[in-house]
Amino acid sequence: MNLLLQETPKIVVTSEDWESKLSDVEILIEDMNRLVMNLLVAEGYREAAEKFKEESITMPEEDLASMNERLEVIKAIESRNLEDAIEKLNALNPEIIKTSFHLHQQMLIELIREKKTEEAVAFAQEKLAPLAEENEALQRELEKTVCILVTEGLPNCPSRELFHNSQWIRTASHVNEAIHTSQTGEKGPELERLLKELIWTQNQLDEKTVYVYPRMNDFSTGQLIYRPE
Amino acid sequence: MEIDSATNGNSDTVMTESAATITPSPVVVSSSRSNQFTESLKLEHQLLRVPFEHYKKTIRTNHRSFEKEVSTIVNGVGELADSDWSKDDTVSRLTCLVTRLQGLKRKLEEGSNVENLQAQRCRARIDHLDSVDVENITEWNNTKLKRILVDYMLRMSYFETATKLSESSNIMDLVDIDIFREAKKVIDALKNREVASALTWCADNKTRLKKSKSKFEFQLRLQEFIELVRVDTAESYKKAIQYARKHLASWGTTHMKELQHVLATLAFKSTTECSKYKVLFELRQWDVLVDQFKQEFCKLYGMTMEPLLNIYLQAGLSALKTPYGLEEGCTKEDPLSQENFRKLALPLPFSKQHHSKLVCYISKELMDTENPPQVLPNGYVYSTKALKEMAEKNGGKITCPRTGLVCNYTELVKAYIS
């Protein structure tokens, strides 16, 4: 005789209930403003941060004037001036120069761009391999970068984007985060961490296959999608 | 494979025993035997396919070199017609062209001889398959057994033994010694960490490999790149990059991720402790290439990946393998009662039996429709014959030999085997 497996009972939360529960949660305007300020400061938007400070009476956690040094480095990178950036960064925090994989990656890209092949190989061996040795994501980045030495001539070289201006912006973003972390101890904007917690929480609910609830898929709009079965 | 190593260790014994097992005793061939034979012909695909592939390849190669030579000579004649050569120069050049034509003729004759030999081999195998009938099936199966053994020896690179057996059994046209010799050259070179002959083989079979989307040549090129990086000098890195630009870049279109992984060794070097790249420098990567070549080679010629001996043994032992056969005291007629066969059968699945076979505890005879099982009130089952005999001797009374229960013969219930 076959036994019929009993289905785990589902907990269904209707859209109305969900919205009702959400509206019961009180978020202070001051807390939201603090999150926005935190983001502006972390990402280096000094002028926007100053305006926001005036209009919302929200105090930044750090002196906005101290952002200047960080912004000078970022500006130099985005202007494709590596020498200037390194000089400024050396004055600000020499340790970051040693430990920043992405800064060295940009240096390697420039050596390759200038066709200094032998120097590029030696540089990759001395500087980049040790930094990537225990990080799979960085290993992947290094693979793509070294590959240009060989595949640059291909019509559809997938790593060619590393030669684009967008790569400079990515490098600047990584260095900005490194400087900000070294100065404040914070690892990126708090808003980013909250979003990650939201994603993790939704995944937990999904994995248990017990809850049916309005789900947020597009975080740029925050729209809730309800899909009852 | 475990079977391979076990067989290597017990070659003589296993082959002797398998000879006794595989060769059927002479019997009248019924219609069911004809069907079995028809089924077994399906395993002879390799026998016909291999020499045919070889024949096609020979024709293709001969044709290609012929076209090339004729083209060169015709161009030579054209040049003479278009130029203002002196009479002596013209005569001299025409003499050269004539000499080349004579050389071409000789080459064509040699090529034709080879093609004829291979066509003859194809024909011999068709004749061999066509020749089996009721009267000679024993002899035919003996020949088949020898073919299977030679196939195994060739795959294990026992060329002299294979040749001796083939010659003494007069089956040279039914086995593929020269083809396996061709493979052996490449395999030996790879074991010696040389890729030249393997690359030549790839070039010779370029069209077929491309059609099957083989990436064996890519693997060879990657290994050669790795050997350059291993040297670990500024000069060798320079050569490695030049090599990669010439021989690896174009593979990036279809195998970019793998290409990037290997190229990163330029940064990590052969001394790296990072396991993701360290593995690429291990010498056993050459063993991987040997295995890959064997697979490509077998695929190209339409051969089975496993030796035929393995395939037949696995099929047979799997059909015979039962839990009872693995116990002590089972009948000696069962091959599984022998240690060597048990070892070979160890990783194989058990035979699938649709019906149980019940043996009477009292009489040791089989219980079937003529001697059906009967159930005592206590649930124990014995055969009808044994129970009837007991009842006749004891005034209609039955005494259960296992529990001692006494009951009347009339209380028994017939059981049915599903």
Chai-1 contact restraints between the chains, C-beta under 6 A:
chainA,res_idxA,chainB,res_idxB,connection_type,confidence,min_distance_angstrom,max_distance_angstrom,comment,restraint_id
A,V121,B,Y237,contact,1.0,0.0,6.0,A-B,restraint_1
A,V121,B,L266,contact,1.0,0.0,6.0,A-B,restraint_2
A,A124,B,A267,contact,1.0,0.0,6.0,A-B,restraint_3
A,Q125,B,A267,contact,1.0,0.0,6.0,A-B,restraint_4
A,Q125,B,K269,contact,1.0,0.0,6.0,A-B,restraint_5
A,L128,B,A267,contact,1.0,0.0,6.0,A-B,restraint_6
A,A129,B,A267,contact,1.0,0.0,6.0,A-B,restraint_7
A,A129,B,F268,contact,1.0,0.0,6.0,A-B,restraint_8
A,E133,B,C274,contact,1.0,0.0,6.0,A-B,restraint_9
A,L142,B,A264,contact,1.0,0.0,6.0,A-B,restraint_10
A,L142,B,A267,contact,1.0,0.0,6.0,A-B,restraint_11
A,E143,B,Q260,contact,1.0,0.0,6.0,A-B,restraint_12
A,E143,B,H261,contact,1.0,0.0,6.0,A-B,restraint_13
A,E143,B,A264,contact,1.0,0.0,6.0,A-B,restraint_14
A,K144,B,Q260,contact,1.0,0.0,6.0,A-B,restraint_15
A,V146,B,L263,contact,1.0,0.0,6.0,A-B,restraint_16
A,V146,B,A264,contact,1.0,0.0,6.0,A-B,restraint_17
A,V146,B,L266,contact,1.0,0.0,6.0,A-B,restraint_18
A,V146,B,A267,contact,1.0,0.0,6.0,A-B,restraint_19
A,C147,B,Q260,contact,1.0,0.0,6.0,A-B,restraint_20
A,C147,B,L263,contact,1.0,0.0,6.0,A-B,restraint_21
A,L149,B,I241,contact,1.0,0.0,6.0,A-B,restraint_22
A,V150,B,A244,contact,1.0,0.0,6.0,A-B,restraint_23
A,V150,B,R245,contact,1.0,0.0,6.0,A-B,restraint_24
A,V150,B,A249,contact,1.0,0.0,6.0,A-B,restraint_25
A,V150,B,L263,contact,1.0,0.0,6.0,A-B,restraint_26
A,T151,B,A249,contact,1.0,0.0,6.0,A-B,restraint_27
A,T151,B,G252,contact,1.0,0.0,6.0,A-B,restraint_28
A,L154,B,A249,contact,1.0,0.0,6.0,A-B,restraint_29
A,P158,B,M256,contact,1.0,0.0,6.0,A-B,restraint_30
